[in-house]
Amino acid sequence: MKNSDVPEILELGEELFDTSVFPYSMWSLSAIAKHLDQQPEACHVAEAGTLKVGFVLASMPFFDRKDWGYVEWIALRPDFRGRALATELGDASLRALYRSGANRVVADIDASNRESKLLARSMGFTELTTVTLFAGPSLDWVKSPERGEKVLSGEA
Ligand SMILES: CC(C)(COP(=O)(O)OP(=O)(O)OC[C@H]1O[C@@H](n2cnc3c(N)ncnc32)[C@H](O)[C@@H]1OP(=O)(O)O)[C@@H](O)C(=O)NCCC(=O)NCCS
């Protein structure tokens, strides 16, 4: 992937991810730049002629794990799915990450994303852990007498 690909990849991601829901709402220019700045060799575009049909974005580190590679974004236009293209893109990132010294490569996958889980399993990824995102109580709880601000005993 080249820097000049970024505007088209940003638009393609907006088309292919449901950016109204988490975690796809995190899709942004900086989400692309994070990986492309860090490790361009782990970021790839699939093209059919002049049309960009898919991409993968990956890099190291994964949060504080400097030796972990992170495959964060992968997507293909619907017409180009089911042809092992995503597998090829993912494999290219895996090779680049391991060549750069990764000891482990991870991907965080939304539990409801069946296709993404199938892709990961077929590429040889196995489940490490499952995290559930809990939403806190709504802003209304501030107004409720039970949960509202209280003066704790001992407080001046
Ligand atoms: C996830 C995604 C990239 C997979 O693309 P793909 O073209 O289906 O991937 P591949 O053709 O390489 O298939 C990979 C494996 O998943 C399986 N698979 C993927 N989608 C499937 C489906 N709908 N039904 C059955 N199997 C499916 C394939 O059969 C294959 O397994 P195999 O190697 O055992 O045959 C694609 O569905 C996509 O772009 N989704 C929208 C974006 C997204 O949610 N990305 C992931 C989060 S970042």
The ligand as an ORCA input file, in Angstrom:
! r2SCAN-3c Opt
* xyz 0 1
  C     -14.080    -10.905      6.137
  C     -13.892    -10.864      4.620
  C     -12.677     -9.985      4.302
  C     -13.663    -12.302      4.127
  O     -13.471    -12.264      2.729
  P     -13.579    -13.594      1.799
  O     -13.363    -13.158      0.411
  O     -14.798    -14.333      2.125
  O     -12.341    -14.429      2.311
  P     -11.747    -15.742      1.634
  O     -12.357    -16.008      0.317
  O     -10.264    -15.608      1.709
  O     -12.289    -16.867      2.606
  C     -11.654    -17.202      3.801
  C     -12.344    -18.382      4.472
  O     -13.562    -17.957      5.089
  C     -14.664    -18.706      4.563
  N     -15.804    -17.795      4.411
  C     -15.778    -16.446      4.334
  N     -17.017    -15.963      4.174
  C     -17.848    -17.038      4.179
  C     -19.256    -17.200      4.074
  N     -20.074    -16.140      3.929
  N     -19.769    -18.450      4.123
  C     -18.986    -19.515      4.264
  N     -17.632    -19.441      4.367
  C     -17.077    -18.210      4.328
  C     -14.177    -19.220      3.236
  O     -14.865    -20.358      2.835
  C     -12.721    -19.505      3.530
  O     -12.559    -20.712      4.240
  P     -11.786    -21.975      3.586
  O     -10.367    -21.488      3.352
  O     -11.896    -22.998      4.636
  O     -12.530    -22.274      2.314
  C     -15.162    -10.286      3.900
  O     -16.278    -11.028      4.291
  C     -15.420     -8.804      4.161
  O     -14.861     -7.934      3.489
  N     -16.296     -8.490      5.134
  C     -16.661     -7.081      5.418
  C     -15.562     -6.337      6.135
  C     -15.262     -6.948      7.484
  O     -16.158     -7.191      8.275
  N     -13.944     -7.170      7.770
  C     -13.500     -7.796      8.992
  C     -13.360     -6.874     10.123
  S     -11.982     -5.767      9.974
*
